Every structure is written in C-alpha cells, then in structure tokens.
Amino acid sequence: GENVEQHPSTLSVQEGDSAVIKCTYSDSASNYFPWYKQELGKRPQLIIDIRSNVGEKKDQRIAVTLNKTAKHFSLHITETQPEDSAVYFCAAFITGTASKLTFGTGTRLQVTL
Amino acid sequence: ETGVTQTPRHLVMGMTNKKSLKCEQHLGHNAMYWYKQSAKKPLELMFVYSLEERVENNSVPSRFSPECPNSSHLFLHLHTLQPEDSALYLCASSQDDSGREQYFGPGTRLTVT
C-alpha cells in the first residue's frame, strides 16, 4: 500500500519568511496529492491540491510542487502570517480509490511575530 | 450550520457502553467518510460510503459499525470500545468517491474510560 512520509514534524518561522513542508510517497501510481490545514481545535480544510499531470500549482501565497520521478511533493508558503499557524497534512492516493488515501503525519507550523 | 456537522462534539463512554456518532452533510455530496485522528499519528481512513453503499472498510475492528441511511447522513455505532480507541473522529464528504476535495466536519472528541 501507499506510504507517505512528511517532514519536518514542527517548523517555526518568523512572520514574512517562507515555509516549506515536504512529503514523499511510495506508490508511483498515485496521481492526486492534496494538502490540508488544521488550525487548533478546528477541522482539516483543503487548501490546495495537485494532480500528477502538473508539476506546480499556485494559489496566492501558497504553492505546491510535484516531482514524480523522485516521488516527492512540497508545500510552499510565502510571506507567512500568524494565521498560517496550524498543522498541515499532505496526502497521496490514486483517484477513484478513496479507500487507499494515505495521509502524512502532519507538520505543526508556528509563525512568530 | 452549513457544510458538514457532527454530533456530539465530545463524548465520554465506558468500555461497556453503546453510543453512536452522527454526521450530516448539507453539500449535496454523494460520498462520506469516517476518519480517526489520534495524537502524533496520521489521519486514518476507517470507512468510505458512496451513494449509501459501503465502498471500503479499512480493516477496522467490528466494535465500530457504520451506517449510512441516505447520502446526507452517516453514523458510527460504538460498542465495547477500548481506551486506545480514544481519539478525534472526523467525518468528511466529497462530491463522489474519488476521494478528491473532501470537506471535513468538526469532529467528535471521544474518550473511552
């Protein structure tokens, strides 16, 4: 089955700096890679996703890159703000096989003033 | 409340009790999911329902019994649980069972004593 590893487990950056979170996956057939943000005491929310036919996707201050050959993908947050503080989860699976969806262990991002 | 709702938000139960968790989605989605979120562990997918039919049961112990009476409601019936079952139980829904773009509920914090 799919195995997703996520690093780092915690990340502290100063406001305005960039943050990068990396994930690797094991199943080369995986073709969908979402990122979820979970603020303290709140539900996970989808913030961005990427499909395997795309190498990069951006949405304002958030971007995701995918390297299919190396089987890794990354979340980039630029100009971080205190409200970016949360736990971020990556996931990987083959669309249409929701039962195989595998999440990473999460990265706790702290943006300090 | 719109989106995905869950009740109760907190539940404390003994190992011999029987209780049920409820999830309701107001998004017109056709697929619903149950997840278990434990501290320092990845989100674990437990069950997937598509159009009220169970698509997958990811090797979940029989003390967890799901029920999906219609596409808007999902239940998780609990009986004879163990302390290690204490966790946040999250419900999610998506347009179809592809697994993409899942919307999560706020979760039920379950404590088994």
Boltz contact constraints between the chains, C-beta under 6 A:
constraints:
  - contact:
      token1: [A, 43]
      token2: [B, 104]
      max_distance: 6.0
  - contact:
      token1: [A, 43]
      token2: [B, 106]
      max_distance: 6.0
  - contact:
      token1: [A, 44]
      token2: [B, 104]
      max_distance: 6.0
  - contact:
      token1: [A, 46]
      token2: [B, 101]
      max_distance: 6.0
  - contact:
      token1: [A, 93]
      token2: [B, 99]
      max_distance: 6.0
  - contact:
      token1: [A, 95]
      token2: [B, 98]
      max_distance: 6.0
  - contact:
      token1: [A, 96]
      token2: [B, 98]
      max_distance: 6.0
  - contact:
      token1: [A, 98]
      token2: [B, 48]
      max_distance: 6.0
  - contact:
      token1: [A, 98]
      token2: [B, 97]
      max_distance: 6.0
  - contact:
      token1: [A, 98]
      token2: [B, 99]
      max_distance: 6.0
  - contact:
      token1: [A, 99]
      token2: [B, 48]
      max_distance: 6.0
  - contact:
      token1: [A, 99]
      token2: [B, 56]
      max_distance: 6.0
  - contact:
      token1: [A, 101]
      token2: [B, 45]
      max_distance: 6.0
  - contact:
      token1: [A, 101]
      token2: [B, 99]
      max_distance: 6.0
  - contact:
      token1: [A, 103]
      token2: [B, 42]
      max_distance: 6.0
  - contact:
      token1: [A, 103]
      token2: [B, 43]
      max_distance: 6.0
  - contact:
      token1: [A, 105]
      token2: [B, 42]
      max_distance: 6.0
